[in-house]
Amino acid sequence: MPEMTYVCEAVDRFRLVKRAMHGTRMMTMKEIRELYGRETVKLRNESRWVFLNTLFSVSEAVMFSQLVDRLDQVVLKGVYVYEAVVFSQRVDRLDQGIIPQSSSGMTYQGLYKLVAKALYRTHVEGKLKAEIIQEPEKFVELDNAMVQTLKDQRDSGKQVLLITNSDYEYTDRMMSYAHNRYMPEGSTWRDLFDMVKGEDFLYIGDHIYTDAALAKLNFRWRTALILRELEEEVAALADGTPHREKLKELMEKKEMTFEDVDSLNETLAQLLMVLEVLDEQIGSMLEQDGSMFNERWGYLSRAGLNDKSSLIQQVEKYADIYTSRVSNFQRYTPFMYFRSPSQSLAHDRNLTKYYKRKYTQGPANPAAKETNGQ
């Protein structure tokens, strides 16, 4: 596989690449087919794939994509590599050998390692958190229903535990900013939480692996995943309904064209022309699908017209329930038992027609009855 294919990707539940970028340029479906074909994304192959699955990864992906453009333009040479990756205030690290002194043989993979190392150090050295706690209003979205949601759970006899890998200073500053303003006079955010011992847990987190997956696999806890983007996606899906309906109509026309091949009088050449026109329309609309949510990557939960994304497959595997914010639990009684809706399977779609044909019209003869039952 050529090194040129180190780009950012979005995949479906079968781990096939559906959308991809090289640098900041979106690749066409034709380019994706030519580069990836039927190759599946195997995350265990760390020399080939890097899984960007946290909010910290957003800045990592954006910086990497922009620097790929620079590398393609042969702009990244000598000290420019250092300034672009570690920023001007961290050039002193060049003397420590953290970043190589020559970039003449720079590759996309090597460039990514530089970006990842620079951002990792920014995080672990505390510089990022130090900036956040100085101006939390720039980074924290307040939720005036959060405190009451937790109080409702405690008032019903449940215990609430806070688990974090952040240091106490950062945790206290952020929790105080987010919750103390909604607490009764004389109390703080710490009064919302308990020291807990027990076996029956609902673990709520916003990371699919370090929260939902590990809690379920290691402790067998019930899990709830927070997907903040879900609110925007639901609104975008509603606004995008006309577009998706039109797309479904074109797909049905294509299916009907194949079904009617035996009865068509047109030549094969004419039939192929019809299919080519439909494919062109469908391809263009598929690329635009989800643009109301994200103009580049489309919907978070969808991959193509009828399939779910790899993310949603992971959510279904590791999260018992998912929602956009913890305060949504306030809409339900603390004793609510959440049940999964009935899952639709591919062979379910014609069951209504089958039922009417079998039980309302009745078969014309035993042979027809036997055929209907197959």
N, C-alpha and C positions, 0 to 999 in steps of 0.2 A: 504494500500500500504506500503510495507516494507521500512524502512528508508534507506536501501541500495540503493534505486533508486535515491538518490540525486546526479545526475551526470550532465554533460553538454550535451545538446541535440540540434539536428537540426531537424526541422519539415517541413512538406509540407503544402500546402495551406489549407488542411483539419485539420491541427493541430495534425496530427499523427506523432509520432516519427519515423524518418527514420535512423538516425545515432546517436550514443550515446557513451559516454565514462564513465568509472568509474575510477577516478584518471586519470592517463595518458594512460590507456589501452583502446583501442577501443573495444567496445562490438560487438559480432557477431550478425548477423540478428536473429539467433535463440534465443539468450539471450534477444534481444530487444522485440521479439514477446512474450517471456515468461514473461518478467517483465511488459511490457506496454500493450500488447494485442491491443485492440481497444480504449484504453484510449486516450482522446484528451487533448492537452495542453490548460489549461484555465488560462490565465495570471491574471485574477481577484482573483484567489485563491492564495494569496500571501504566505500562509503557506505551499503551495506545490511547487510553481514555482517562480523562480526569472528570470526576463527578462534582459539579458545582451545585451544592444543594443547601446553602445557607444565605442569609442576607449579606454576610461578609463577602460571599462569592460574587455578588452583583458588581461591586467595585473592581474585583479581580477580573471579571469577564470583560467589563467595559474598558479597563485600562489595557488589557491584553489585546482586545480587538483593535483599539486605536493604534497601539504600537505595531501590530501586524501591518497596518497600512503604511506606517513609517518605514518598517523594514522592507516592504515591497518597493518602496520608492527610493531605497538605498540611502535613507536619511540617517539611520542609526549607525553612526560610526564614532569610535573613540569615546570621548567624554559625553557625547549626546546620549548614549545608552544610559549612562549613569544618571544624568540629570532627569531623563524621562522616567526612569524606573523608581529611583529612590528620592526624587525631588531634590531641590537645591539644598535644603537644610540637612540632608543626610549624605552629602558627597564625602564627608569625612570617612565614611565606611569603605571607600575605595582603597584607602591606604592599608586597611586591615585584610585585604584580599578577599572580601566577601563577594565582590563582583569582579570578574576577570578583566584584565587590562586590555584585552584585544577582542574586538567584535567582528573581525573580518570573516570568521566562519560561523557567524550567528545563524541559528536555525529557529524555526517556530517553537519547537519543543524547548530549546535552550532559553528563548525569550520568555516563555511562560514560567519557567523555573525562576527566572530573575524577578518577575512580577510577583509570583507567589511568595518568594522569600521576603521581598520588601514589605508586602502587606502583612505577612505573618509577624514580622518583627514589630511593625507598628502596633499590632494588636497585643502581643505578649508583653511588650515593654510598657504597656499602660498608657501610651500617648493618646490612643483613640478614646479610651474611657475618660481620660483627664479632660479632653475637650468637650465631651458630651456632658459631664456633670457641671461644667462651667455654664453651659447654656442648654439645659434640658428641654426648654420650650421649643428648640429647633428640631428635636428628635423624638419627643414623646407626644403621642396622640392621646389626649385626656378622654376618659370614659366615666361620665358621672353616674353610671349605673353599676359600676364594678363593685364598689364598697357594699352597696345594698344587696347585690347578688351573693357575695360571700357571707354577709350577715344572715341572709335567709337560710343558707345552708347550715350555718352554725346553730341558728335558732331552732332548726328542725332536729337537732341532736347529732348532726354530723360534725366531724372534726376536719379542720382545714390545715394543711401543711404546705409550707413554702420550701421548695428545693431549688438551689441555684449553685452554680460553680463560680459565681462572681464573688469578689472580696466584699467584706461587710461595708466598708466605706462607700463603695459604688452602689451596693444594694440599698443601703439606707438612704442615700441621697436621691436615688431614682424612685424608690417606693414612697418616700416622703413627698416628693414633688407630685407624684401621680395620685396619691390617695389621701394624704392628711387633710387636704382641703374639704374632703367629703366626710370626714370622721366627726363623731360627736365631740363637743368641747372637752378637753382634758384627756383625750385618747389619741393614739397614733396607729399607723398601719400595723404595728406589731400586735395590736389587740385583735387583729383579724385571724391570727394563726395560732396553732397549737403545737405542742410536742406530741407526736402521734406514735402509737404502737398498735398494730393490728394486721389483719390479713386482707380485708376487702378494701381495695383502693380503686379509685378512678383517677388515673394520672393524666393531667392536662398539660400539654406542651405544644410548641410550634415547630419542632424539628422532627421530620419523619423518621430518622434513624436514631439519633441520640436520645430522643424522647419516646416516641411511640414504639419503635421497633425494639429497643433495648428493654423497655419496661414490660413489654408483652413477652418477649422471648426469655428474659432472665428471671422475671418475677411473676409472670402470668397475671399481671394486673390488667384491669380494664383500662382502655386508653381513649382519650379524646384529643383530636388534633385541631389546632387553631390555624386556619388559612385566612389571613387577613384580606387577601386579594379576592376572596369569594364574593364579597358584596359587589365589587365592581364587575366581576365576571357575570353574576346573575343579571345585573342591569344590562350588560352588553349582550348577553344571550337573548334577552327580551327584545332589545332594539334591533338585533340582527336576525330576528325571526323571518321577515320577508325575504332577506337574502338567502337564508338556508332553505326556505320553501321553494324558491325559484331554482336553487341548486338541485333539490330533490326532484323537481319536475324534469330537469335536463337528464338526470341520472335515470329516471324512469323511461324517458324517451329512448335513451341508449339501450336499455334492457329490452324495450319493446322492439327495437330495430333488430336485435339478435333473435328475438322470439319469432318474428315474422319473416325471417330469411327465406323459409321454404315457400311462402306464399307471395313473395315479392316478384314482380316482373322485371324490375330493374336489373341491369347488369351488375356484376360484382364490382366493377369500377365505380358505378354510381353509388352503390351501397357504401363503399369505402370512403367516398367523398362525404357522404352524410355523417359517417362516424368521425371523420376528421374534423368537420365543422363542430360537431358536438363536443369532441375532446378538447378542442381549442377553447370553446366557451366554458366548459367545466373546469379545465385547468386554470384559466384566468380567475374564475370565481372561487376556486379552492384556495388560491394564493391570497385572495382578499378576505376569505372567511376568518372571522375573529379580529379583524382590524379595528373594530370598535373597542376591543379590550386592549390589544397590543398590536400596533401596525406591523411589527416585524414577526412576532412569534405566534400571534393568534391567541386562541383561548388556552387557559391553563389546564382545563380538564378534558379538552378534546384533541384528537389527532385525526385530521381528515373530517369527512362529513358524518360518518356513523360510528367511529371508533373512539375509545377513551384513550387518554394519554398515559404514558408510563407512570407519571406522578399519581394519577388517580388509581391505577392498579396497585401501587404501593400503599396508598391510603386505605384501600379496601382490605389489603392484606394485614396491615399493622394497626389500624385505628378502628375501634368499635363504633365510634361516632366522630363526626367532624363538623365544625362550625366556624364562623368568621371571627367571633370574639367570645370571651368567657361570659360576659354579661348577657349573652343570649339565653343563658340558663334561667334568667329571671322571668322569662316568659312562661315557664313551666313550674309546677309544684316541685319542691325538693324531693318528692317521693315518686317522681315520674319515672316510668320504665320505658326506655327507648327501644323500639323494635325496628329492625331493618325492613324496608318495603320489599314487596315481591320483586325478585330479579327477573328481567325479561331475557329469554333465550332466543336464538335465531329461529327455532322451529315454532315459537309461540305466535308469530305474526299472523298466521292464517287459521288459527284455531277457531275464531268466531265464524269464518266462512265454512269451515269444516263442520262445526256444530250445526249450523243452519241446514247445510246440505244433508247431513246425516239424520237429524232428528225432526226437522220441520218439513222438508220436501219428501224425504223418503227415497230409497233406491228404487229404480224402475225394475230391477231384476236381481236375483241373488249374486250374479257375477259382479254387478255394479256395487253391491253392498260389500263384497269381499275386496274389491278394488279400493273403495273408500276407507276401508279399515287398515290398509297397508301404510 
